[in-house]
């Protein structure tokens, strides 16, 4: 999974006016920052996944199915 960056445009870029803040991929941001079209503001951290607690099946009562041999 590639990193995402929040960037500020320095020119009319992808239909966005000058000074807009948009989110783009790392490769895209690095390339256009080198060309002076964008300014990287910050890296967007992926949100932590909430751990889903698995529910166990309901417990069955112990049966007295076994019979003793004499």
C-alpha positions, 0 to 999 in steps of 0.5 A: 500500500502506497503512502498518501500525502496532503499537498497544496497546489502552487499552480492550477493543477488537475482542475484545482485552483492555486492554493487548494489542498488535495490528497495524492499518492507518494509517487505523484506527490514527489514527481510534481513537487520536484517540478514545483507544481505542489508543496507537500504539507504532511503524510496521511497516517493510515487509520488503525484497524479496530479489532473485531472481537469474535464471539464464540458459539454458545456453550452446549450443556454436558449430556449424560449420553454415556452409559456405564458397562457392567 
